[in-house]
Amino acid sequence: MKVFLVVTLYLATCISFTRSKSLRSSKTDGNLEGLEDTIVPLGDEPADYRAKRSVMRKPTALSEIMGPLSRRHARDLTEFQRSDAVYLRMRGLLSILKMLIGKEPQIEIFHYVNWDKTINIDNLFYTRPTSIFQVRRIIRAARHLGMRVRATGAGHSRSPLYVDEGNVMMDVRDLERHDGPRMQINPKNSVRNYKTLTAMTGVYEYDLNEFMVRNDVTMLSQPLNVNETMGGMVAAATHGSTWSAPTYSGYVRELRLMDSSGRLRKFTIERHPELMKAIICNLGMFGIMYDITIQVYPTLIAKVHNQFVPLGSLIYNNTALRDTVTGNFLTEISWFPFNSVTDAEAEDYKRDGTIPAAWNAKRDSIWLRSINIISEAELGGRPLEPTHFLPTNGSLSGGKEKGLLRGRGAVSVAKRVPIVSYHHLVNAFPVILPPRWGTETSAAFMLNIDNQFIRAAEALQFIVEEAENQIKANGSTPLNALLPRFFENSDCDLCPGNHDITQADDSGRTLVIDFLAPPAQYGFYPTARKFVDHFRNQKVRPHWGKRHDNIPGIIDHIKLVYGDNLDHFQKMRKLADVDPCDMFMNSYLLEIFGRSGTWCA
C-alpha cells in the first residue's frame, strides 16, 4: 500500500505537467529505412476519443509493484498464494492504467475462460477498444509500464497463445475502421487481377460469409465452425479440408496492424513479400492486427453429399483414401468410435459395460462428407440452402449420450443431415456449435501427405488402433471423434503446412489429425503424446491453436521441425521493427522464439 501511495502521489504531480501531451514513442522505435511505406498516418486523435490526461512514470517505484508479476513461477509460493499476490499488485496497477488510458476504453481485472472452458487465466487486465486510437492508447500505456499485450477474439484456441496472467488482454471484436466500413469488396486493379475483401480483425466468420454471399464472392476453404474471428483464423493458420486450397493465412494479400510504438502499419504481398511470409501466420507476435485483406473468388455453387462407409474400406485402403480425397473439391472424414454396435449389443453395454466380442474399429462407419462445385445447369433450378448446423446438440461427439455409446449417438444425429444439398460454397461447409455439456477439447497434429497416401493411411490407422485397443482393454476411449482434414501448403514461415517442410514423394499437401474429447478423459493426452513420439521422424508438428503444450519435449521438437523458418520469422519481425521490446509475446512463445533483445518499456 505504501508503494502504491508513493506512485499515486508522484503520478498526480506529473499530471499537471503533462495534461496536454500524449504518451510518446520511445527511443526504441528505431528507423524504418526502406519500410517508410508501411507507416499509415493516423494524425491526432479525434476529440471524442482523446485521453483526458497522460503521465510519466517513476521506474524505481513501479518496479516494486510489477516485480511479482514477472516471478510467475516463484517457488516460495503456492499457486493460490501467487495468484493472490498478483491480484493485489494488479489492483494497484489498475488505477495507474486507467489514468494513463483515460476514460475509454474501460479496463478491468478479469478472470478469463475461453469458448470451450479449456483455458483459464486467473487474473488479467481485460479491455475492449472500439477505435484504433484507443488501441494506440492501450499499447502506449502498457509499454509505459513494461507490460505485455495480446489480442483475443472469440477465444477458440486451446493452446497457450493467450496473454500471461497479470498483463493486458485486448478483445478486438468491437473495433471499427476509422477510414472505411467494417467489411468491403475491393475491385480488380492494375496490381491485382482479382477481387479482394477487407475486413476488420474482429469480424466473425458467419458475418463474413453473409457478406460474401451478398456480394457474389467466395472463399475456397473454411473451418468446422463459423464462430471464429478473422484475425484469429489468420494469426494461427486455421484450416479447412479443401484439397487444393490453403489455410486462411494463404489468402492474405494485405494486412494492417498496430506495432508496439503505437504506429499503424500496412504490409502487402506485392511490396513486402518476404515480410508477408512471416506476417500471414504471426501468432499475434507482430502486433495488434487491425484489418486484413484476402483474395476472394467469383461465387460458386456447391453440391454436398453425405455418405456412411465402412472404416476398413477407406482408412485401411490407402488407394481408396487417396482417390476419395483427391477426387473431390473438399473431403471431410469423421469417425466416432464404437458407432457400429447393434441395438442388442447396446443394451448389453448399458446393462454391464460389455464390449461385444465381434466389435472392431473396421466395422464402424465413417461419415464421409464431400463437396464439389457444379454449374447453374447442373443445379437445375434447385433452391440453394443456408448453412446446415450439424445436429449434434452442441457437441461433435454424441450430444447427451454417455460412455462409448456417444459414437453411436453421433452417427445417429449425423444421419439427419440431408444426403444431398446445394449451397453457395461458403454456406456448404459443415458447422458445429460450442459444447453445451461440460468441455470438449481438441488435439491436432500435421503431417505431410505423400502422393500415394501411405503416410496418411498409416497416421489414421495409428489413432484408430490406439482407440480400439483402449476400448477393448478397459471399455473407455481416448477420443470421441477423429476428424482428419486435408489442405494445400503455402509460402509461409509458421503455417503448419508450408513449402519449406517437405518429405519424400511430397504432394505439397498436409494431413491434419484432429481428435476430440473432454480434457480429463482417460487416455486423451497419452494418445496425443504417443502419436507425436511415433511420427517425430516424419516432422509431425502441432496445430498452433490446439492442445499440445503438455507433450514432453514439444518445444524442442517445434524448433527442430520449423528450423530455418523460425530464424526467418524472427529476422522479419526485427526488420519490420514492430516489437523490439517483446510486448506482444508471452512466456510460451518466448520459450520457442527467444527474446528479441533487452526488455524495455
N, C-alpha and C positions, 0 to 999 in steps of 0.2 A: 504493500500500500504506500509505503514511504517513497519508493522509486516512482510509482505512478503519479504521486502528488508533485514530485520534483519535475517530472517530464511535463505534466499538465501545466504547471506554472510557467515553465520555460516556453511551451508552445503558445500559451496565452500572450506572453510578452512578444513573441515573434509575429503574431498575427497582425499587430498594429503596424509593423514594418512591411508586411508582405500582402496586405489585403487586396491590393490592386494587381498583383502579379499572379502568374500561374506557375506550377511546377515545371521546371525546365529540364531538358535532356542533359545528361551529364557528359563528362569528357569521354566516357567510354563509347559514345555514339560512333566514333570513327568516321572515316570518309568513305564515300561510295563512288570512288573513281571508277568510271566505266559502267556504273549502275545508277547514274543520276536519273535515268528514265524510269526507274522503279518508284520514285517518290511521287505520290499523289498529293498535291497541295490541298490542305483542309482549311487553311485560314483560321481566323479567330472563331472561337466557339460562339454560336448564337446566344443571345442574351438569355433566352429561355432555359438554356442548358448550363450556362456558365456557373462554375463553382463560386460560392459566396466568399470563400477565403481559402488561402493556401498557406502552408507553413514550412519552416525549415526544421531540421532535427538536430538533436544532440546525441551523437552516436554512443558516447560512453553510457548515457542513461538508458537509451533504448536497448542497448545490447544486453543489459541485465534483465529486461523483460523478455527479449527474444531468445535468450540463452536456452531455456528448457525446450523450446520448440525445435531446436536443432539437435537435441540429445534424445531423439525419439526412442532409441534402444538402450537408454540408461539402465545399467544392471542393478543399481541400488534401489529401484522402484518396481513395484508390481505393476501390471498393466493398468489396473484401476487407479493406483496412485499416480502413475504417469499421466493418464488421461485427465484426472482431476487437476493436476498441476498445470497441464497445458491449458485447460479451460480457464483457470484462474488468470493466467497470463493473457489469454485471449480477451478476457473481459476488460483488462486494462488497455490492450491494443485497439479494441473496438472503438472507443471514444476517439482515439487518435486517427484511426482510419476515417471515421465519419467527418472529422474536422478537415482532413486532407481532401476527401472526395467531395464534400458538400452535401446538399440536401438530397440530390438524386444522382445516381440510383441508391436505393437503400441497401445497406449491407448488414447482415446479422450473423450470429453464430448459429450453426445449423448442424444437425445430425443427418447424415446423408445415407439413403438406401437406394440402390439402383432399381431398374424396372422389374427384375425377377428376384429381387431380395437376396442376391448372392454377394453383393458388395455393401459393406457397412463401414462408414468412417465416422468416428465418434464426434469430432469437433472440427469444423472448418468454417471459414468466412464465406458466406454464400451471397451472391449478388446477381441481379438480372437486369442488365442495362438495356436500354431501348434505342440508343443512338451511338454512333461512332465516337462522338465527343465524350460520352460517358465512359466508353471503353478506354479512351485515352486517359481520362482522369483516374480510373481504377488502376491502370498499368503504372502510371507515374507515381501514384500514392504507394502502391505495393513496392515499386522499385526504391522509392524513398526510404522505405522501412526494411529493405532487404528481404522481402517476402516473395514467394513464388505464386504464379497464377497459371491455372489451366482451365480450358474451356470444357463445358459439357453441354449436351443437348438432351436427348431422350434417355440417356443412361443405359444403352443397350450393351455396352462392353461388360464382359465378365472377367476381364484381366486387370492388372494393376496399372491402368493408364490414367487413373484419377489423381487429382492433386493430393499431396501428402497432408496429413492432419495438421491443423494449425495454420494453413495457408489459404489462398483465395480460390474458390471455385466460381467461375464466371459462366452462368447459364445464358446461352446466346439465342434462345428461341424467340425472344421478343425484339431482337434487333431489326430495325427498319433502315433501308438505304437512305442516305442523305442526298443522293444525286440521281435517284431513279426509283422505279417501282420495285416491289419485293421480288417479283419474277418478271422476266421479259424475254421475248424471242428476238434474236439478232439476225438480220438477213445476211445472205451471202455478200461477200465483198471481194476486193481485189487480192486480199491476202488469204481469205478462207472461202473456198468454193462450196461451202456447206453452211447450213444454218447452225446457230448455237443458241443455247439457253443460258441465261444468267439468273441465278437465284441466290438469296441470302443463305448463309450457312445454317441458320436455324429452321429453314423450311422443312416441314415434314414430307416424307415421300408421297403420302396419299394426296397432299395438296399439289405436289409437283406433277403427279400422274394426271390429275384432273386438268391441270393447266395444259399439259401436253396434248391431251385428247381434244380440248377446246381449240388448240392451235395447230392441229393436224401434224404433229411431230411425235417421235417416239424414241425411247431408249431400246437397246437390244438385250439387256440383261438387268435383272433386279434380284434382291434377296428375298427371303421367305416371309417377309412381313412388310408392312407399309408404315410402321411407326418409328422408323429411324429418320434422323435429320440428315440433310445434305452434307454438312460438314463432317458429321460422324462417319458417314459412308465413305467419303473421300479420304479422311485422315487415316483410316485403318484398312483401306482397300477392301471394302465389303464386296462380296462376290455373289453372282447368280449361278446359273448352271447352263449357260449358252455356250455351245461348243466353240464357236468362232467369234466370241465377244469377251472382252477383258473384264476385270473388276471395275467398280465405279471410278477408281483412280485413273484408269486407262482412257476415260472420256474427257478428262480435264484439259482445257486449252488455255485457260487464263484464270488467275486467282489473285484476289486482293486480301491482304492481311495487315494487322497492326503489329509492329515489332515492339521490342522491349523499351524502345525510346519514345514510344507513342507516335511513331510515323506510320501513316498509311502507305503501304507498298503494293505495287502491281507487278506481277510476273506473267509472261506469256510464253507459250510453246515456241513461237516464231523467233522472238528476240532473246530468250533465255533458255535454250533447250537443255543445257547441262544442269542449270539450277532446277528446272522443272522436273528432272529425273528424281530429285530429292523432295521437291515440294508436293508433288501429287499424292504421295503417301508419306506424310510427315509426322504422324502420331502426335500432333499438337506441338511439336518442338520448334516450329518456325514462327509461331506467334498465334494471335487470335484471328482465325480466318473470318473474313467479312462477307465477301460474296465470291461465287465460283461460277465459271463459265464452262459448259460442257458441250461437246458435239452432239447434235441430235439428227435424226433421220426422218425422211418422209413417213407419214403414218402407215402402219402395216396392220393387216388383218391376220389374226392367228386362229388356228384350229387346235383345240385342246382335246387330247384323247387320254382317258384314264383306263388302265388295264390292271389286272392282278394275275401275276405269272409265278410259277414255282421258283423259289430261290435257287434251287440247284441248277435249273436250266439256264440261269443268267449269271449268277455270281461264280459258279464253278465251270463256266464255259467262256474263256476269255475271248474267243472269236465272236460268240453271240453278244457278249458285253460290248466289244469294240463296234460291231455292226449296229447295235442298238443306239449307242451314244453318238457315233459319228454320222449315223443315218438320219438324225433328227436335228432340227434347229436348236431345240433345247430338250434335255432329258433329265428328269428328276426321279431318283430311285429312293424308296423309303422302305425300311424293314423294321417291323415291330415284333420282337422275339415272342415265340410261343403262340403265334396267332392261328396255327392250323389245328388246334385241339378241337375235337368234336364236342357236341353237346354232352354226350355221356362222359367223355374224359374231363370236361369242365366241371361236371357235377362231382366226380371223384376228387378232383383237385380242391374244390370248395370244401368238401367234407373232411379230407385228411391230408391235403397237400401233396397228393400222389402225382408224380411226374410220369406220364404214360410211357411204357416201355417202347412203344412204337414211334414216339416222337423224336424227331431230329430237325435241325435247322433247315436242311434242304427241303423238308416237307412244307415249310412255311411259305406264305405268299409274299411276293414283293409287290408293293404298289408302284407301278410304272406309269409315270405321267410324262407325256411327250407333247411338245408344242411345235407346230410347223406353220410356215407362212403360206397363205393362199391368196388368190386373186379375187376381185369382185365377182368375176364369172363363177368361180368355184363356190363363193359364198351363196350365190343363187338367191339373193333376196332374204336370206335368213336374218333374224334380228341379232344384233350384237349385244351381248350380255355384260353387265357390270362385273367387277371383281367378285370372285367367289371366296368368301371367308370360309376356310375349311371347318367343317362341323365337328371340331374336336373338343368342344366345351372349354375352350381356353387353354388347352394343353395338347401337345402333339403326341402324347403317349397314353391315350386311352381315357381321358376325362376322369370320371369318378370311379372307374374300375380299380380294384385293389389287386395287389400281388401280380403274379405272372399273367393273369387274365387281362391286364392292361393291353397287351399286344393284340389279343382277340378283339377287345373293345375298340382299339384304334382302327383296325381294318374295317370293323363294322361301320363306324361313323364315316370312314373314307369312302365307303361304297355308296354313301348317299349323294356324293358329288356326281353330276351328270357324266355319262360315259363320254359323250362328245358335246362340246360347246364352242361358241365362236365369240371372239372378243377383239377390241383394239388390243394390240400387243401389250401395252403397259397394263391393261386390265386382265391379262391372261395368266400372269404369274400367280401361283398359289399364295395364299395369305393366312398366317396364323396370328393369334392374339396372345398376349402375355398369359402365363398360367394363373388360374383363379384359385387353385387349391395348392397351398404350400409353395415350394420353389422348384424350379427345374432349370438346371444349368447345362452348359454345353462345353465339350472339349472338341477342338477341331485341329487337324494337322494336315499339312500339304505335302504331296509327293509329285514328282514329275511323271507324266504318262508316256510310256514308250509306244511306238507305233503299233505293236502287236497286243497291247493291253495286258501283257504278262505281269508287270509290276502292279497295275491297278487291281487285277484279279487277286493277286497274292495279298495285297493290303486289305481288301474287303474280306477275303477268306479268313485272315488272321483275326479280325474283330468278330466275325460271325462265330468262329470256333471258340474264342475266349468266352463269349456269351453262352454258347451251347454247353461248354464244359462246366461252367459255373451253375447253370440251370440243373444239369444232371447231377452235380456233386452235392448241392445243398438247397435246391429249389429256389434260388434267387438269381437275379440277372444284374450284371454291372451296367446295363444300359436299357433304356426304354424305347429308344428309336435310333436307328442308324440311317444317316442322310447323306450319302455320297453325292458330291456335286462336281461339275467339270467346267473349266473355263480356259480362255486363251491367255497366254502370258503377255506382258507388256514391257516397255522400256522404262524401268522404274527401279530405284535403288532398294527400297524397303518393301515393295509389293511381294507377298509370299510366292506369287507366280511371276517371275521376271526372266528376261532373256539371258541373264548372266548366271543363273543357277541351272545347270544342264546335267543330263545323264546320257548314257549310251542309248542310241536309237531314239532320241528325244523327239516327241511330237510337237513340242512348243506349247503344250497344254499342261494344266495342273489338275490333279485329283484332290478333292477335299474329303477327308474322312471326318465327318461330323457326327458325334453321338451325344444323346441327351439322357439325363437322369437327375433326380434330386441330388444335391452335392453330398448328402450324407448316405446315399445308397451304397450298400456293401459292394465293393469291387469296382466302383466307378473310377476313382483316382488310380488304383493299382493297374487297371487295364490301360489307362492313358500312359502311365509310365512304361508298361511292358511294350506298348506299341512304339513309343519313341525309341526305347532301347533296341528293339528288334530291327528298326529301319534307319538307325543312325547312319549307317554306311551308304544309304540311299538319299542322304541330305534331307531327311524329313525336317520340317520346320513348323512351328505353331502358327495358327491364325492369331494375329496380333490382338484381336478383340475377344478371344475366347479363353477359357480357363487353361492355364499351362504353367504358371509360375511355381506350382507346388512340385514340379518334377525335378528331382535332383540333377544338378549339372546343366539345366536347360539354358542358363545364360551363356555358359562357355560354349554350348552347342550352337546357339544362335550366332555367336561371334564366328565360330568356325564355318558355318554354312554360308552366312552372308559375306564374310571375308572382306574383300576389297570394296564391296558395296557400302559397308559401314564407314570405311575411310572416305569414300567419295561423298557420302551423305554429310559427314562432319565437315569435310572440306568445303562443300557448297554452303552449308549453314554458316561457316565462318566467313566465306567470301561475301555472302549476302548481308553480313553484319546485322542479323535480325535479333540476336540474343547473346551478346558477349558475356553476360552475367549468368546465363543458365536460368533465367527467370521462368521459362516455360518447361523446365524439366521436372521430374520427380525422382524419388530415391531409386525406383526400379529402373527407369531409363538411364540414370547416371551410372548404374552398375553395368549396363550394356555399352553405352557410348562414352562414358567418362566425362570429365569436366572440360568445358571449352577453355577455361583459364582461371584466373583468380575470381572468386565470388565477390561481386561488387554490388553496390546499391546506388 
